[in-house]
Amino acid sequence: MKYIILILFIIASSNLFSQNKKTTLSQKKIGPLNCSYNKYINTEKKDTIYALLLSFRNAKYTTINDNKLILIPKNDSLAFKELIKNLKQALAEMGKKTTTTWDKPYYSITISELVDTMIFGDSTKSNGGYCLILKADIGVLIKWLEGINFGKG
């Protein structure tokens, strides 16, 4: 009887977990960011979703490990294009003696006159965390993002 229940549990579990399949199409570690562009397939619904994931350790805390994630889904290609545009604008603003902020629904970018790094994080609307990205890493991030055919495999 135990074996029958175990076999039924294994069959039910495999059916539950086999409905979604994730494929990483592009992945790169850029400074503090773990960047990946993924394809998710729901085999039951025959639906495919593409998403950009940017994860980082929250620099707000030094003694606890607080990881944050910025997700831009396939259906928001405008936000993806705007991210690249904002990163280019931020790169151009670095070194100037002004503070500039781009606060978007998915992310926030700040260039401060006090620091020669970019502050990148969750949208301030969600009270999220942030990380500091060096100028050289911003260029690498832009190049990696421009190489992605967003919304497609």
N, C-alpha and C positions, 0 to 999 in steps of 0.2 A: 504493500500500500504506500509506503514511504517513497519508493522509487517511482510509482505512478504520479504522485503529487509533484515530485521533483522534476520529472520529465514534462509534465504539463506546465510547470512554472518556467522551465527553460524555453519551451516553445512559445509561451505567451510573452516572455521577456524579449526573445529574439524578434518577434513581430513588432513589439513596441519600439525597439531601438533601430530597426532597419528601415523605418519610414523616412528618415532624414539622412542625407549624405553631404559631407562637407569636403570641398576640395580647395586647397590653397593655390591660387593662381600666381601670386607674387608675394614675396615676403622679404623684408629687409630690416635690419637693426640700424637706426640712424640716431646717433647720440643717445638720449634717454628714451627714445621712442622705439617700440616694437611695432612695425608696420606690416600689415597684411591685407591683401585683396583676395576675398574668398568667394566661392560659389557654393550655394546651398541648394540642394535638390530635395524636394519633398516627393518621394516616389509614389506615395499614395495619391496625391493631388496632381502629380506631374507638373509641378510648379518649380521654377528656378528663380532664385534670388541672388543677386550679387551685392556685396557690401565691403566697404573700406573700414578697416579697424585700426585705430591708432591707440596703443595702450602705453602707459607710463606709470612710474612710481611717483606718487604725490610728493612734491618737494616741500609741501606745507608741514609735513611731519618728518622728524628725523629718527624717532625712537620706535615708531610703529610702521608696519608695512601696509600702506594704503594704496592699492593699485587702482588706477582710473582708466576708463575706456571712452574713446570718442568713436562713435559709429555713424557712418554716412551710408544710408541704404540706397539701393539701385534706383528707386523711384524718385530720388532727389539729385539728379545729375546737375541741376543748377547749383546746389550747395557744394558739390565736388568742384565744379568750375570756379565757383566763388572762393573756395579754399585756396586753390592755386593762385588766383588773382590777389587775394589778401596776403598770401605768403610773399609774393613778388613785391607788393607794395611795402610790406614790413621790411623786407631786405633793403629796399631803396631808402627807407626812413632811418635805418640804423646809422648811428654816428651823428645824426642831427641832434641838436639840443632841444628836442621837443618830446612830449609823451603822447603817443597815439594808441588808440584801442579800437579793435574791430570785435564787436560782440555779436555773434551770430547764434542761431538756434542750437547748433551742434557743438560749437567751439568758441573760444575767446583768444584773441591775440593781442598782446600789449608790447609796445616798444617803449622803454623808459629812457629818459635822458640820464638817469643815474647808473644804469647798467648797460653793458655792451652785449646783452643777450636778449633773445626774444622770450617772453613769458607766454607759454602756450598751455591751454587747458580747457576744461569743461566750460560750457557757457556759464557766465556769472549768474544767469537766471536759475541755474540748478545748484548754486553754491558748491561747485565741484572743486577739484584740485587743479594743480598746475605743475609744469616742469619748465626748466630753463634750457633753451636751445641756442647753441653757438651759431654765429653767422655762417661759418663754413657748412654746418649741418643743415641749415635752412636751404642752401643751394642744392645739396644732395637730396633733400626731401622733395624739393620742387621737381628736380630731374626724374626722381622715381615716380612721382605722381603723374607727370606728363607722359611717362611710358605706359601708363595703364589705359586700356580701352574700357572706360567706365561703363558699366551696364551690360558688358559683353564678356565672353570668355576669351 
